[in-house]
């Protein structure tokens, strides 16, 4: 189990319109404090950043990998194979198939 990290403080200045917006979102979404809401936004941003980094890594791998000519036949083959790939994902729980 992960050891809880020590909480630290950070003051953030907001214009009144943003402060009101944060207060509204806290109330509407059941957050106990604005800090809890801000932590959640930061976690969401952190996950998005990690996903972006992973996507960029996959794109770089694709650029140096073997080349495939994209022709109408290529797309026809993709369309024909897609239902079977999706079914395999459902039955095996795998996210990607080769």
C-alpha positions as CSV (number, residue, x, y, z in Angstrom):
1,X,0.0,0.0,0.0
2,X,1.3,3.5,-0.9
3,X,2.5,5.6,1.9
4,X,0.3,8.8,2.2
5,X,2.2,11.9,1.1
6,X,2.5,15.0,3.3
7,X,0.1,17.7,2.3
8,X,1.6,21.1,1.4
9,X,-0.1,24.4,0.6
10,X,-0.1,26.5,-2.5
11,X,-2.0,29.8,-2.7
12,X,-3.6,30.6,-6.0
13,X,-5.0,33.9,-7.0
14,X,-8.2,33.9,-9.1
15,X,-10.3,36.7,-10.5
16,X,-13.7,36.8,-8.9
17,X,-15.4,35.2,-11.9
18,X,-13.2,32.1,-11.7
19,X,-13.6,32.0,-7.9
20,X,-17.4,32.0,-8.3
21,X,-17.1,29.3,-10.9
22,X,-15.0,27.1,-8.7
23,X,-17.4,27.5,-5.8
24,X,-20.3,26.6,-8.1
25,X,-18.5,23.5,-9.4
26,X,-17.6,22.4,-5.8
27,X,-21.3,22.7,-4.8
28,X,-22.7,21.1,-7.9
29,X,-20.3,18.1,-7.9
30,X,-20.2,17.2,-4.3
31,X,-16.6,18.3,-3.5
32,X,-16.1,19.1,0.1
33,X,-13.7,22.0,-0.6
34,X,-12.3,24.0,-3.5
35,X,-8.9,22.3,-2.8
36,X,-10.5,18.9,-3.4
37,X,-11.9,20.2,-6.7
38,X,-8.5,21.6,-7.7
39,X,-6.7,18.4,-6.8
40,X,-9.1,16.5,-9.1
41,X,-8.5,18.9,-12.0
42,X,-4.7,18.5,-11.5
43,X,-5.1,14.7,-11.5
44,X,-7.1,14.9,-14.7
45,X,-4.5,17.1,-16.3
46,X,-1.8,14.7,-15.1
47,X,-3.5,11.7,-16.7
48,X,-4.1,13.6,-19.9
49,X,-0.4,14.6,-20.1
50,X,0.6,11.0,-19.5
51,X,-1.7,9.8,-22.3
52,X,-0.4,12.5,-24.6
53,X,3.2,11.4,-23.9
54,X,2.2,7.8,-24.6
55,X,0.5,8.7,-27.9
56,X,3.6,10.7,-29.0
57,X,5.8,7.7,-28.1
58,X,3.6,5.4,-30.2
59,X,3.6,7.9,-33.1
60,X,7.4,8.0,-33.0
61,X,7.5,4.2,-33.0
62,X,5.2,4.2,-36.0
63,X,7.4,6.7,-37.9
64,X,10.4,4.5,-37.6
65,X,8.6,1.2,-38.1
66,X,8.0,-0.7,-41.3
67,X,6.1,1.2,-44.0
68,X,2.7,0.2,-45.3
69,X,1.3,1.6,-48.4
70,X,-2.2,2.9,-47.7
71,X,-4.4,2.0,-50.6
72,X,-8.1,1.4,-51.1
73,X,-7.4,-2.3,-50.6
74,X,-5.6,-1.6,-47.3
75,X,-8.7,0.2,-46.0
76,X,-11.0,-2.6,-47.3
77,X,-8.9,-5.2,-45.4
78,X,-9.0,-3.1,-42.2
79,X,-12.8,-2.8,-42.5
80,X,-13.2,-6.6,-43.1
81,X,-10.9,-7.5,-40.2
82,X,-12.3,-4.9,-37.7
83,X,-15.4,-6.8,-36.4
84,X,-13.2,-9.9,-35.7
85,X,-10.6,-7.8,-33.9
86,X,-13.3,-6.2,-31.7
87,X,-14.8,-9.5,-30.9
88,X,-11.4,-10.9,-29.9
89,X,-10.9,-7.9,-27.6
90,X,-14.3,-8.7,-25.9
91,X,-13.5,-12.3,-25.4
92,X,-9.8,-12.0,-24.4
93,X,-9.9,-8.6,-22.6
94,X,-7.0,-7.4,-24.6
95,X,-6.8,-3.8,-25.5
96,X,-4.9,-4.2,-28.8
97,X,-4.3,-7.0,-31.2
98,X,-1.5,-7.3,-33.7
